[in-house]
Amino acid sequence: MRTAYERGYEVVTLTDCTATLSEEEQRFAVEKNFPMFSRPMTHDAFLEQLGGKELAASSGRGYTN
């Protein structure tokens, strides 16, 4: 994320598609670290911005929300 940011890319971090070793570390990463180098958002918000929410919902691997 940081390297892409430093190279001028517009970075998006999918906050519900990342993991840490504890809930506290995850909260800290989402609230403090990610915003420094990216635009944090959920995968649903990302897909909605792409205009592919309906496609993604219908083409999953059998998982439901």
N, C-alpha and C positions, 0 to 999 in steps of 0.2 A: 504494500500500500504506500509506504513512505517513498520508496524508490520511484514508483510511478508518479506520485505527486511531485517529487523533485525534478522529474523529467518533463513536467508540464502536462501530464495527462489529467483529465477530469475523472477522479476516482470515486466510485460508489462502493460502499461497504454494506453488504446485506446483513443487518444486525441479527436476524433470526437464522442465519446460515453460518454462524461462527461459533466457536466454543473456547472456553478457558477451563481451568482446573476447578474453579469455584464460582458460585453465583455472584459473590462480591467482586471477583476479578472481571467477570463478564459485564456487570453493571458499570464498573469503572472504565473498562475499555470502550463501551458504547457511549458513555456520557463524557469521557475526558479525552481518550486517545484517538478514537476514530474521527471525531470532528476536526482535529488538527490537520489531518491529511486526506480527508475524504468527505463525501456527503453520505452520512449514514441513513439507511432506510430499510424497511422490511422488504422481503421478497415480493409481497403482494403490491406494495407501493411501487416498486421497481417495474413489475410487469404491467401495472396499470399505466405507468408513464410511457412504457413502450407500446401500449395499445394492444397487448397480447394477453390480457388477463383471461378472456374467454377461451382462447386457444390453449393456454397453459392449463386451465382447469379441466378442459375436455381431453387433453392428450397426456394425462399423467400415467403413472404405472399402477393404477388401482388405488392410490391413496386418496383419502378425502380430507377436507379441512374441517 
